[in-house]
């Protein structure tokens, strides 16, 4: 559910939940033992109902990313007497969070997208019999919800996490996008988005006239970030001036958190840090998130060509993002598009400055929270580098970080608000056949 990286415990990759690569139509099940959650859902009780609401959430893959981590955090919070949350992924690949879901008593089903998806997903629905299907796979959610309607699922929710579909502007991509929207219009009982920009981009400008539509902002689980602030390492001394009045810089740690996807524009982060080094700053880039060998090799080649290969570090997926943010000088966001990036909220939670491309979703956050600077991607790297250095050169104090946490706690972007709003959708009476 919306955004790129969030806090959580370290995860061990699951050894074998999905189907064989040559069997894309097979549905694979991973069943965990039932466990009690410490936190109960905040949704109102449903009078007259003796069994929990069964929700089947459909996502691309259970890797460590914003929408996935929020879903798993929700699984951890929900009262199993109120809600039973299951996951179906449209990839044959195992996700790095599959094992954690099993440990929490959840279930993961692998039902790869493709020609055999409708039949396989229909079989899954007839077996699981969910009360509600909650699809977060872009316009492919139209196919998901059409099958759900055929299987007799009465509540069907589509959730948009980004501002544009990733199918491209080819003729085939436009046709699939149009077909997906037609199916959504016909079969979705609810249309959710992580931001107004995502709703406009994925649905339509007149979304406010559609009673099915609502924006539910992403939420941050604040406790890990408060712990990270409390354990902050001592701040370095402020920069001094040499005899000529020039700044003698402290090392600047630039953090970039994203999955391996061209839309995240990781190469631009390397170019910006290289421009910072050219201007005399001791800057280092730490890249966090799942990596593909092809992308990593491309980024290393770029870094070597720019003379900064020793200043770029690939950390992979991490469960200590709050600590990484507290110990970084700047969060750099270079995405081509986003819905409402959770990592920006997380940086705001600990007071770490954010320099981002001028994304509409980020602008929605900046209307509520300070500490965010935006630049168009068309702006030269030299200006990005100068702006980044200006933002990062003086680190926030402990008091400033604590105040940042208090501001976010008073904002709409908390996990409590997000949980309340999502479960309210799940709990509403059926309004459309």
C-alpha positions in Angstrom: 0.0 0.0 0.0 1.6 3.2 -1.3 5.3 4.5 -1.2 8.9 2.8 -1.1 10.6 1.8 2.2 9.8 1.7 5.8 10.9 0.4 9.1 10.6 -3.2 10.3 12.5 -6.1 11.6 15.2 -7.8 9.5 13.7 -10.5 7.2 15.2 -13.7 5.9 14.2 -14.6 2.3 11.6 -17.3 2.1 13.0 -20.5 0.5 10.1 -21.7 -1.6 6.6 -20.5 -1.6 5.8 -19.9 -5.3 5.2 -22.1 -8.2 7.8 -23.2 -10.6 8.8 -20.7 -13.2 7.3 -22.9 -15.9 3.9 -23.1 -14.3 2.6 -19.5 -14.3 -1.0 -20.6 -13.7 -0.5 -22.6 -10.5 -1.7 -21.1 -7.2 0.8 -21.7 -4.4 -0.2 -21.4 -0.8 1.9 -20.6 2.2 0.0 -21.2 5.5 1.3 -19.9 8.8 0.2 -20.9 12.3 -2.3 -18.6 13.9 -0.8 -16.1 16.3 -2.3 -13.4 18.5 -1.7 -9.7 17.7 -0.9 -7.3 20.4 -2.8 -4.4 18.8 -6.5 -4.5 17.9 -8.0 -2.8 14.9 -9.5 0.6 15.5 -12.6 0.0 13.3 -16.0 -0.1 14.9 -17.5 -3.4 15.8 -19.8 -5.0 13.3 -23.0 -5.9 15.2 -24.4 -9.3 14.4 -21.3 -10.8 12.8 -19.7 -13.7 14.6 -16.7 -14.4 12.2 -13.9 -12.0 11.1 -14.0 -10.2 7.9 -11.7 -12.0 5.4 -9.8 -9.6 3.2 -7.7 -10.9 0.3 -5.2 -8.2 -0.6 -3.6 -8.5 -4.1 -0.1 -6.9 -4.6 2.6 -7.4 -7.1 5.2 -9.0 -4.8 5.8 -9.1 -1.0 9.2 -7.3 -1.1 10.2 -4.6 1.3 8.5 -1.6 -0.1 6.1 1.0 1.3 2.7 -0.5 0.5 3.9 -4.0 1.4 5.4 -3.0 4.7 2.3 -1.1 5.7 0.2 -4.2 4.9 2.4 -6.4 7.1 2.3 -3.8 9.9 -1.4 -3.9 9.6 -1.4 -7.7 9.8 0.6 -7.3 13.0 -1.9 -4.8 14.4 -5.2 -6.3 13.5 -7.4 -8.2 16.0 -7.8 -11.7 14.4 -11.3 -11.8 15.8 -12.2 -8.7 13.6 -10.2 -9.2 10.4 -8.4 -12.1 8.7 -5.9 -10.6 6.2 -4.6 -12.8 3.4 -2.2 -11.9 0.5 -2.1 -12.8 -3.1 0.8 -11.8 -5.3 0.7 -11.5 -9.1 4.3 -12.7 -9.4 5.8 -16.2 -9.4 8.8 -14.9 -7.4 9.1 -15.2 -3.7 9.1 -11.9 -1.7 11.5 -11.1 1.1 8.5 -10.6 3.4 6.8 -13.9 2.8 8.5 -15.5 5.8 7.6 -12.7 8.1 3.9 -13.0 7.0 4.0 -16.6 7.9 5.5 -15.9 11.2 2.6 -13.5 12.0 0.1 -16.2 11.2 -0.7 -14.9 7.7 -0.9 -16.6 4.3 0.6 -15.8 0.9 -0.8 -17.1 -2.3 1.2 -16.9 -5.6 -1.1 -16.4 -8.6 1.1 -15.0 -11.4 -0.4 -12.5 -13.9 -0.8 -13.9 -17.4 -3.3 -15.7 -19.6 -4.0 -18.3 -16.9 -4.5 -15.7 -14.1 -8.3 -15.5 -14.3 -9.0 -19.2 -14.0 -6.3 -19.6 -11.2 -7.5 -16.6 -9.3 -11.1 -17.7 -9.6 -10.2 -21.1 -8.1 -8.4 -19.3 -5.3 -11.4 -17.1 -4.5 -13.7 -20.1 -4.5 -11.4 -21.8 -2.0 -10.6 -18.8 0.3 -14.1 -17.2 0.0 -13.0 -13.7 1.0 -15.6 -11.1 2.1 -13.5 -8.4 0.3 -10.8 -8.2 -2.4 -8.4 -5.3 -2.1 -6.4 -4.9 -5.3 -3.2 -2.7 -5.5 -1.8 -3.7 -8.9 -2.6 -0.7 -11.0 -5.0 -1.0 -13.8 -4.6 -4.8 -13.7 -6.8 -4.4 -10.7 -9.6 -4.2 -13.2 -9.0 -7.8 -14.2 -8.7 -8.8 -10.5 -12.0 -7.2 -9.6 -13.8 -8.6 -12.6 -12.8 -12.1 -11.6 -13.8 -11.4 -8.0 -17.2 -10.3 -9.2 -17.6 -13.5 -11.2 -16.6 -15.5 -8.1 -19.3 -13.7 -6.1 -17.2 -11.4 -4.0 -19.5 -8.5 -3.1 -16.9 -5.9 -1.9 -14.2 -5.1 -4.4 -11.6 -2.3 -3.7 -9.0 -0.9 -6.1 -6.1 1.0 -4.5 -3.8 3.3 -6.6 -0.2 3.8 -5.3 1.3 5.9 -8.1 0.3 8.7 -10.4 0.6 6.9 -13.7 0.3 3.3 -15.0 3.7 1.7 -15.9 2.5 0.1 -19.1 3.9 2.8 -21.3 2.6 4.7 -24.2 2.7 2.0 -26.8 -0.5 1.0 -28.6 -0.7 -2.2 -26.6 0.0 -0.4 -23.3 -2.8 2.2 -24.0 -5.3 -0.5 -24.9 -4.5 -2.5 -21.8 -4.8 0.7 -19.7 -8.1 1.6 -21.2 -9.5 -1.9 -20.8 -8.4 -2.0 -17.2 -10.2 1.3 -16.4 -13.3 0.0 -18.1 -13.2 -3.1 -15.9 -12.6 -0.9 -12.8 -15.5 1.3 -13.6 -17.8 -1.7 -14.0 -16.6 -3.9 -11.1 -15.0 -1.7 -8.4 -17.2 -0.9 -5.4 -14.5 1.4 -3.9 -11.6 3.3 -5.4 -8.8 4.4 -3.1 -5.6 6.4 -3.7 -2.6 7.4 -1.6 -2.8 11.0 -2.8 -5.0 13.3 -4.8 -2.4 13.2 -7.5 -2.6 9.4 -7.7 -6.3 9.6 -7.9 -6.2 12.2 -10.7 -3.5 10.3 -12.6 -4.8 6.8 -12.3 -8.6 7.5 -12.4 -9.8 10.8 -13.6 -9.7 14.6 -12.9 -13.4 14.5 -11.8 -12.8 11.8 -9.2 -14.5 13.9 -6.5 -17.8 13.4 -8.3 -17.5 9.6 -8.0 -18.8 8.5 -4.5 -16.6 5.4 -4.7 -13.4 7.5 -4.6 -11.5 8.6 -1.5 -7.9 9.5 -0.7 -6.3 7.7 2.2 -2.8 9.0 2.9 0.0 6.6 3.8 0.8 6.2 7.4 4.1 5.8 9.3 4.6 3.4 12.2 6.2 6.0 14.5 7.7 3.9 17.3 10.8 2.7 15.4 11.6 6.3 14.4 11.3 7.5 18.0 13.7 4.8 19.1 16.1 5.8 16.4 16.0 9.4 17.5 16.6 8.4 21.1 19.6 6.4 20.1 21.1 9.1 17.8 24.9 9.1 17.8 26.6 12.4 18.8 26.5 15.1 16.2 29.8 16.2 14.5 31.0 19.7 15.2 29.8 22.4 12.8 32.0 23.3 9.8 34.8 25.8 10.4 36.1 28.5 8.1 39.6 28.4 6.7 41.7 31.5 6.3 40.1 32.3 2.9 36.5 32.1 4.3 35.8 28.8 2.5 33.8 26.1 4.3 35.8 23.1 5.4 33.0 20.5 5.0 32.1 17.5 7.2 31.3 14.2 5.4 27.8 14.3 4.0 25.9 11.1 3.8 23.2 11.1 1.1 20.6 8.3 1.3 18.6 7.0 -1.6 15.9 4.4 -0.9 14.0 2.7 -3.7 13.4 -0.6 -5.5 15.2 -1.5 -8.7 12.9 0.2 -11.2 13.7 2.8 -13.9 11.0 5.0 -12.5 13.1 5.4 -9.3 15.9 7.0 -11.4 18.8 5.8 -9.2 21.4 6.8 -11.8 20.4 10.5 -11.3 21.3 10.1 -7.6 24.8 8.9 -8.6 25.2 11.9 -10.9 24.1 14.4 -8.2 26.5 13.0 -5.6 29.3 13.1 -8.2 28.5 16.8 -8.8 28.7 17.4 -5.1 32.1 15.9 -5.0 33.2 18.0 -7.9 32.2 21.1 -5.9 34.5 20.0 -3.1 32.1 18.3 -0.8 33.0 15.0 0.9 29.7 13.4 -0.1 28.8 9.7 -0.1 25.8 7.9 -1.5 24.1 5.0 0.3 21.7 3.1 -1.9 19.0 1.2 0.0 16.6 -1.3 -1.5 16.4 -4.5 -3.4 18.9 -4.6 -6.2 19.1 -6.4 -9.6 22.5 -7.4 -10.9 21.9 -5.6 -14.1 21.0 -2.3 -12.5 23.8 -2.5 -9.9 26.4 -3.1 -12.6 25.0 -0.2 -14.6 25.2 2.1 -11.6 28.8 1.0 -10.8 29.8 1.6 -14.4 28.3 5.1 -14.1 30.0 5.8 -10.8 33.4 4.7 -12.2 33.0 6.9 -15.2 32.3 9.9 -12.9 35.2 9.0 -10.6 33.0 8.3 -7.5 32.9 4.5 -7.4 34.5 4.6 -3.9 31.7 6.9 -2.7 28.7 4.8 -3.6 27.6 2.0 -1.3 24.9 -0.5 -2.0 23.2 -1.7 1.2 20.4 -3.8 -0.2 17.1 -4.3 1.6 17.4 -3.1 5.2 15.2 -3.3 8.3 16.9 -0.4 10.1 15.8 2.4 7.8 14.9 4.7 10.8 18.5 4.4 12.1 19.9 5.0 8.6 17.8 8.1 8.2 18.8 9.6 11.5 22.5 9.0 10.7 22.2 10.5 7.2 22.7 14.1 6.1 20.0 14.1 3.5 17.3 11.9 1.8 17.5 12.3 -2.0 14.4 11.4 -4.0 14.9 11.4 -7.8 11.8 9.4 -8.9 10.1 10.2 -12.2 6.8 9.5 -10.6 5.3 8.5 -7.2 2.0 8.4 -5.5 2.9 9.5 -2.0 6.4 8.2 -1.1 6.5 6.8 2.4 10.3 7.3 2.6 9.7 11.1 2.5 7.3 10.8 5.5 9.9 8.7 7.3 12.6 11.3 6.8 10.2 14.0 8.0 9.5 11.9 11.1 13.2 12.2 12.2 13.9 15.6 10.9 16.3 14.6 8.1 16.2 17.1 5.2 14.6 15.9 2.0 15.5 17.0 -1.5 13.1 15.6 -4.0 12.0 15.9 -7.6 8.9 18.0 -7.9 6.4 15.3 -7.6 2.7 16.2 -6.9 2.5 13.6 -4.1 5.6 15.1 -2.4 4.0 18.5 -2.7 0.9 17.2 -0.8 3.2 16.2 2.0 5.1 19.5 1.9 1.8 21.3 2.5 1.6 19.7 5.9 5.2 19.0 7.0 8.4 21.2 6.7 11.8 20.1 5.7 11.1 19.2 2.1 12.8 21.0 -0.9 11.8 20.1 -4.5 13.5 20.7 -7.8 12.4 19.8 -11.3 14.4 16.9 -12.8 15.2 19.2 -15.7 17.4 21.3 -13.3 21.1 20.8 -13.9 23.0 18.4 -11.6 25.2 21.3 -10.4 22.1 23.1 -8.9 20.9 19.8 -7.4 24.4 19.4 -5.9 24.5 22.9 -4.5 21.0 22.7 -3.0 21.8 19.3 -1.5 24.9 20.6 0.2 23.1 23.6 1.5 20.4 21.4 3.1 22.8 18.8 4.5 25.7 20.9 5.8 24.2 21.6 9.2 22.6 18.5 10.7 19.4 18.7 12.8 19.8 18.8 16.5 18.2 16.3 18.8 15.6 18.8 19.8 14.8 19.5 16.2 14.4 15.8 15.5 12.0 15.4 18.5 10.0 18.4 17.3 9.8 16.8 13.8 8.4 13.6 15.4 5.8 15.6 17.3 4.7 17.4 14.0 4.3 14.1 12.2 2.3 12.6 15.1 -0.1 15.5 14.8 -0.4 15.1 11.0 -2.7 12.8 8.9 0.3 10.6 8.0 0.3 8.2 11.0 -0.3 4.5 11.0 -3.2 4.9 13.4 -5.0 7.2 10.9 -4.2 4.9 8.0 -5.4 1.8 9.8 -8.6 3.5 10.9 -9.4 4.7 7.4 -8.6 1.4 5.7 -10.5 -0.8 8.1 -13.4 1.7 7.9 -13.6 0.9 4.2 -13.5 -2.8 4.9 -16.3 -2.5 7.5 -18.7 -0.4 5.5 -21.9 -2.1 4.4 -22.1 -3.3 0.8 -23.2 -0.5 -1.4 -22.9 -2.0 -4.9 -23.6 -5.5 -6.4 
